[in-house]
Amino acid sequence: MDMSIVIINWNTVDLLDKCLLSVLANRPDCSFEIIVVDNASTDGSQQLVIKNYPTVRLIVNAENEGFARANNIAIERTRGKYILLLNS
């Protein structure tokens, strides 16, 4: 795996959807994975990822861990040689 793309989300379902659509429409020229960390959203973000993006790895936090901690949670689980922290 060449690259891990990490996206942190908290109640931004529309931005998350547009972000994932953009990444998948403009795929990197290397092997990659996408990891979304959801910080206990209540706007349907988790359901969006599960339903529309089955290849995306979803990590669901029970509470809002904050941006930095959520990135650290994802980084611990990445498989890529390189990590891209992408804001939605």
C-alpha positions in Angstrom: 0.0 0.0 0.0 1.5 3.3 -1.1 -0.8 5.9 0.5 -3.4 6.2 3.3 -5.8 9.1 3.0 -7.2 10.1 6.4 -10.3 12.3 6.6 -11.7 13.4 10.0 -15.4 14.2 10.1 -17.8 15.7 12.6 -21.3 16.6 11.4 -20.3 17.6 7.9 -22.1 15.0 5.9 -22.4 17.1 2.7 -18.7 18.1 2.7 -17.7 14.5 3.5 -19.7 13.2 0.5 -18.2 15.8 -1.9 -14.7 15.0 -0.6 -15.0 11.3 -1.0 -16.6 11.7 -4.5 -13.7 14.0 -5.5 -11.0 11.6 -4.2 -12.6 8.7 -6.0 -13.1 10.6 -9.2 -9.4 11.7 -9.1 -7.8 8.6 -7.9 -4.1 8.8 -7.1 -1.7 6.9 -9.5 -0.7 4.6 -6.7 -2.3 2.1 -4.4 -4.2 3.8 -1.6 -6.8 3.4 1.1 -9.2 5.9 2.5 -9.9 6.1 6.2 -12.7 8.2 7.6 -12.7 8.9 11.3 -16.2 10.0 12.5 -16.2 12.0 15.8 -19.7 10.9 16.9 -21.6 12.7 14.2 -25.4 12.9 14.4 -26.1 14.1 10.9 -26.0 10.7 9.0 -22.3 10.8 8.1 -21.6 7.3 9.3 -24.6 5.9 7.3 -23.4 7.8 4.2 -20.0 6.1 4.3 -21.4 2.7 5.0 -24.1 2.9 2.3 -22.3 4.8 -0.5 -18.6 4.1 0.1 -18.1 0.4 1.0 -14.4 0.5 0.2 -13.7 3.3 2.7 -12.6 2.2 6.2 -14.8 3.9 8.8 -13.7 4.4 12.3 -16.5 5.6 14.6 -15.6 7.3 17.8 -18.1 7.1 20.6 -17.5 10.8 21.4 -15.9 13.8 19.7 -12.2 13.1 20.3 -11.1 16.3 18.5 -9.2 16.7 15.3 -5.7 15.9 16.5 -6.7 12.8 18.5 -8.9 11.5 15.7 -5.9 11.8 13.3 -3.7 9.9 15.7 -6.4 7.2 16.0 -6.4 6.8 12.2 -2.6 7.0 11.8 -2.2 4.1 14.2 -4.3 2.0 11.8 -3.0 3.1 8.4 -1.3 0.7 6.1 0.2 3.1 3.6 3.9 4.1 3.2 2.7 7.7 3.1 -0.2 9.4 4.9 -2.3 12.2 3.6 -4.3 14.1 6.2 -7.2 15.5 4.1 -9.8 18.0 5.4 -13.2 17.5 3.9 
